[in-house]
């Protein structure tokens, strides 16, 4: 089964990044971008081209890096060593075996000096299993660059409630509405807890707060606004980039910005990039999905992410059920099967953008609608969801029956092309 679009939309989660390393840091932190060499020996800064990323479980991503010298020139280097705090690295390729978050690190010896850099990465669960999305999903930022607003995304009609918390408020704190403030250099995570249609789910956003580079560069950070763009097909969005030096001065008029679309490493079946961008930063939305726009000035990278939302969504009801013994009811209730129905809606773009609750209108289901459980082709992942059998499949409904002896959580997915919706199933003894 192809990876499909859930009812809340197909979201490539956004990250605004500064890919510098070898940064001056607060003594309180153990930032992995530090080096044993003194700053007086250093003539370069190491930049990881990929920046902060969010990637689907089961996918792989290959990283690259370059040096920037004190005049702002890019220096290509070989023999970069790569490591990960959450998964295996084969050369520069990161293997995404589990949904979690962590850090990807690079190091290289050049002219007798060791340079290091790190970026955060979030490995998302399968698209079929995500109840909601958070953007940006991975952040590199600095303490002097202002706050960033997290956005929770659920393109459905159910009731929703969200809470936000930080694992280390000394590094980054978050308020009740999801605005993140960056307090000191280091690494932490923001937890977003959602209650949707009575079911709870958590998303973690890895955060890396960096300081100034240990060497003086003509550009030390590139800021792209907006850092996140939600669009529909056919729309355009103008990105604006700013470059700053180590004193915090705006030096945008002294540099040339280059814009490049970086596809998300999450859907290898989409025939074309979700967006295009021209030389002035004008983004055009083409197909559902999302991508990063990497903006470079003097070898330093800034990054925004664009999400192209669907005009049509599919929702599955009931949103959540328990098969086997449901211990949440008194007395406990036993049920071996559940009938699910699918409903297709048209999204009113204006109402959605204005946060109106009435942005969905019912239409007929696609004639090619299919029912499945999540699959990736990776047996270790697929076995986790092989807990039910599906029968009585029609264009509107399906019956899910628990497999004897199976225990765990799975999903039933209704999909047609890139569109899809899912419902969660808990299987108890």
PyMOL commands that set and color helices and strands:
alter all, ss='L'
color gray80, all
select helices_A, chain A and resi 39-41+127-129+252-254+349-353+379-385
alter helices_A, ss='H'
color red, helices_A
select strands_A, chain A and resi 44-48+53-56+60-62+65-69+74-75+81-84+89-90+93-95+101-110+113-124+133-135+138-142+148-149+151-153+160-166+172-174+179-182+186-196+199-210+221-225+228-232+236-238+240-244+258-263+275-277+282-285+289-297+300-309+312-317+320-326+333-335+337-347+360-363+370-372+388-391+397-402+408-416+419-427
alter strands_A, ss='S'
color yellow, strands_A
deselect
rebuild
show_as cartoon
